[in-house]
Amino acid sequence: MNADGTVTMPANGVETSTYSGRIHMYPAPAFLSDTQEIVVFFSEQDSNQDMRGMYAQKLDLQGNRLWSDEGIILKDLSYNDYFLLMQMER
C-alpha cells in the first residue's frame, strides 16, 4: 500500500520464487526507499528439507519479480544451515 492508501500489489501477495520442487521459507523483506523496491531474503530448501541455501528476490511496488522468477542465489543449496539475522525493535 502506498502513502495515499492505494493497494499496489495483488491482494494475496506475490511469489518471491517460482522454483519448482523447492520450499521457500522464512522471508525477510527490506524496503529500498531510494528506488521504491522491496528485497526479500529467504531460505531455499529442497523438497526433503535436507539441503538449504539463501536466496533473494527484488520486487517492484506492483509485485513484479525483478531478479528472475527464481531469485538470485546468495548461498547455494548444501547440507549447512543458514539463518537470517534480524534485529527486532522493542
Residue, then its C-alpha position, 0 to 999 in steps of 0.5 A: m500500500n502506498a502513502d495515499g492508501t492505494v493497494t499496489m500489489p495483488a491482494n494475496g501477495v506475490e511469489t518471491s520464487t517460482y522454483s519448482g520442487r523447492i520450499h521457500m521459507y522464512p522471508a525477510p523483506a527490506f524496503l529500498s526507499d531510494t528506488q521504491e523496491i522491496v528485497v526479500f531474503f529467504s531460505e531455499q530448501d529442497s523438497n526433503q528439507d535436507m539441503r538449504g541455501m539463501y536466496a533473494q528476490k527484488l520486487d517492484l511496488q506492483g509485485n513484479r519479480l525483478w531478479s528472475d522468477e527464481g531469485i538470485i542465489l546468495k548461498d547455494l543449496s548444501y547440507n549447512d544451515y543458514f539463518l537470517l539475522m534480524q534485529m527486532e525493535r522493542 
